[in-house]
Each structure stands twice: as structure tokens, then as C-alpha cells.
């Protein structure tokens, strides 16, 4: 049901704005994921896993400064792997500098139950050239089992 709504949203957005520019790209980089681990009677201790991410994105231009940017990213952290699919509202706040925010749909391969989680993403990107950007995003997990993550990488418009 949720996937059908996402698919309908993307198709209707593309149809309504088909006269505007649509860009496709790839992105990848470093991922730092933060887990809270209970340490006996001492409380929570934050542990960090380092990994990578790689995926694809599409940008649907609404006007010169606003667009929608859905992404599908594969995240690998040693034995911990999942799919991260944010749906960003992207706004150009200054020349070549963008702020992005939106929900993030996540499917975790390594959990026995509750594999699907919804998180929130906030991001910033800078267009180095019209085809190359540098970006950083922070993903906020709403549950202990849906950890927070910091992504730092590059994107290439094809």
C-alpha cells in the first residue's frame, strides 16, 4: 500500500510537470551510522559503524528554485545492510547551494521483524558543476532499532 502511494506520487508529479526538466543521476559515498547500545548500569553508549552507500536519484523540477528529488540508496555497514529511499523537497537557497528535507523509507535486510522503518532526512548539497555535486545528509531514526546516520558523498547527473 505504501509503495503504491509512493509510485502514484512520483508518476503524478512527473505527469503534472512533464514540461519541466527531469534529471537522473547516481550518487555514493561514506556512511557513518550511530547506534545506541546499553552498557550494563551505565546507560546508553553510542557506537559508530562506517560503511558506504551507492544509488540513483531523479529530480523533478517544479520551478527554478524548487524541485522534488526521490532517491534509492543501498547502504552497506559490515554485516548490516539496508535500502534507504528518501523523498526530498529540494530548495535552492543560494547560487548552487541547496537544502533538502523529507521522509525516508527504509528496508532493513538483517532484522527478523519490523524490517520497514520510516525516518526523516535533512540534507545540503553544493553543485560544483551542473553535473557534479557534493552533499551531506543526516538521517534521523525514530526508534532505537532505526539508527541515525550521516552520509557524505558526491552525485553525478547523467
C-alpha positions as CSV (number, residue, x, y, z in Angstrom):
1,X,0.0,0.0,0.0
2,X,2.7,2.5,0.9
3,X,4.7,1.6,-2.1
4,X,1.7,2.2,-4.3
5,X,1.2,5.6,-2.8
6,X,4.9,6.4,-3.4
7,X,4.6,5.2,-7.0
8,X,1.4,7.2,-7.6
9,X,3.1,10.3,-6.1
10,X,6.1,10.0,-8.4
11,X,4.1,9.3,-11.5
12,X,1.6,12.1,-10.9
13,X,4.4,14.6,-10.1
14,X,6.2,13.6,-13.4
15,X,2.9,13.9,-15.4
16,X,1.9,17.3,-13.9
17,X,5.3,18.8,-14.6
18,X,6.4,16.9,-17.7
19,X,7.2,20.2,-19.5
20,X,9.8,21.0,-16.8
21,X,13.2,19.4,-16.6
22,X,13.8,15.9,-15.2
23,X,17.3,14.8,-14.3
24,X,18.6,11.4,-13.5
25,X,21.8,10.7,-11.6
26,X,23.9,8.4,-9.4
27,X,25.4,9.1,-6.0
28,X,27.6,7.4,-3.5
29,X,30.0,8.0,-0.6
30,X,30.8,7.4,3.1
31,X,28.1,6.5,5.6
32,X,28.5,6.7,9.4
33,X,25.7,5.1,11.4
34,X,25.2,5.7,15.1
35,X,23.7,3.0,17.3
36,X,22.7,3.4,21.0
37,X,23.9,0.4,23.0
38,X,23.1,-0.2,26.6
39,X,26.2,-0.6,28.8
40,X,25.2,-2.5,32.0
41,X,24.1,0.0,34.6
42,X,25.9,2.9,33.0
43,X,23.3,3.9,30.4
44,X,23.4,4.3,26.7
45,X,26.7,4.3,24.8
46,X,26.8,5.5,21.2
47,X,28.7,3.2,18.8
48,X,29.5,4.1,15.2
49,X,29.7,1.8,12.2
50,X,31.4,3.1,9.0
51,X,30.2,1.9,5.6
52,X,29.3,3.1,2.1
53,X,26.2,4.0,0.1
54,X,25.5,3.8,-3.6
55,X,22.4,4.6,-5.5
56,X,20.3,6.5,-8.0
57,X,18.2,9.7,-7.9
58,X,15.7,11.6,-10.0
59,X,15.0,15.3,-9.8
60,X,11.6,16.7,-10.9
61,X,11.9,20.4,-11.4
62,X,8.9,22.4,-10.2
63,X,10.4,25.9,-10.9
64,X,13.9,27.4,-11.0
65,X,14.5,27.1,-7.2
66,X,12.2,24.2,-6.1
67,X,12.2,20.5,-7.1
68,X,11.3,17.0,-5.8
69,X,14.1,14.5,-5.6
70,X,13.4,10.9,-4.8
71,X,16.4,8.6,-4.3
72,X,17.1,4.9,-3.8
73,X,20.3,4.1,-2.0
74,X,21.9,0.8,-0.9
75,X,23.8,1.1,2.4
76,X,26.4,-1.4,3.5
77,X,27.8,-1.5,7.0
78,X,29.8,-4.7,7.6
79,X,27.0,-7.3,8.1
80,X,24.3,-4.6,8.4
81,X,22.6,-3.8,5.0
82,X,19.5,-1.8,4.0
83,X,17.8,0.3,1.4
84,X,17.2,4.0,2.1
85,X,14.7,5.8,-0.1
86,X,14.2,9.4,0.8
87,X,11.7,11.7,-1.0
88,X,13.2,15.2,-0.8
89,X,11.7,18.6,-1.2
90,X,14.7,20.5,-2.6
91,X,15.1,24.3,-2.4
92,X,18.0,26.3,-3.8
93,X,18.7,28.9,-1.1
94,X,21.8,30.4,-2.8
95,X,23.6,30.1,-6.0
96,X,24.4,26.3,-6.4
97,X,23.6,25.7,-2.7
98,X,20.5,23.5,-1.9
99,X,18.7,22.4,1.3
100,X,16.7,19.2,1.1
101,X,14.3,17.6,3.6
102,X,11.7,14.8,3.6
103,X,10.7,11.4,4.8
104,X,12.9,8.4,4.3
105,X,11.5,4.9,3.6
106,X,13.9,2.2,4.8
107,X,14.0,-1.6,4.4
108,X,16.5,-3.4,6.7
109,X,17.6,-6.8,5.4
110,X,19.1,-8.1,8.6
111,X,16.1,-7.8,11.0
112,X,13.8,-10.7,11.9
113,X,10.8,-8.4,12.3
114,X,9.8,-4.8,11.6
115,X,12.1,-4.6,8.6
116,X,10.3,-1.5,7.3
117,X,11.1,1.9,9.0
118,X,10.2,5.5,8.3
119,X,12.8,8.0,9.2
120,X,13.4,11.7,8.5
121,X,16.2,13.1,6.3
122,X,17.7,16.6,6.2
123,X,20.4,17.4,3.6
124,X,22.6,20.1,2.0
125,X,24.2,19.9,-1.4
126,X,26.5,22.2,-3.4
127,X,26.7,22.0,-7.2
128,X,30.4,22.0,-8.1
129,X,29.4,21.9,-11.8
130,X,26.0,21.4,-13.4
131,X,26.7,17.7,-13.5
132,X,28.6,17.2,-10.2
133,X,27.5,17.9,-6.6
134,X,28.9,17.3,-3.1
135,X,26.3,16.5,-0.5
136,X,25.8,15.7,3.2
137,X,22.7,14.3,4.8
138,X,21.6,13.3,8.3
139,X,19.0,10.6,8.7
140,X,17.1,10.6,12.0
141,X,15.8,7.3,13.3
142,X,12.6,7.5,15.4
143,X,13.2,4.1,17.1
144,X,16.3,2.6,18.7
145,X,16.5,-0.1,16.0
146,X,16.3,2.5,13.3
147,X,19.7,4.2,13.9
148,X,20.8,7.7,12.9
149,X,23.2,8.2,10.0
150,X,25.5,10.7,8.4
151,X,26.1,10.5,4.7
152,X,28.9,12.4,2.9
153,X,29.4,11.9,-0.8
154,X,29.2,13.0,-4.4
155,X,26.4,12.9,-7.0
156,X,26.7,12.8,-10.8
157,X,23.8,13.9,-13.1
158,X,23.8,11.6,-16.2
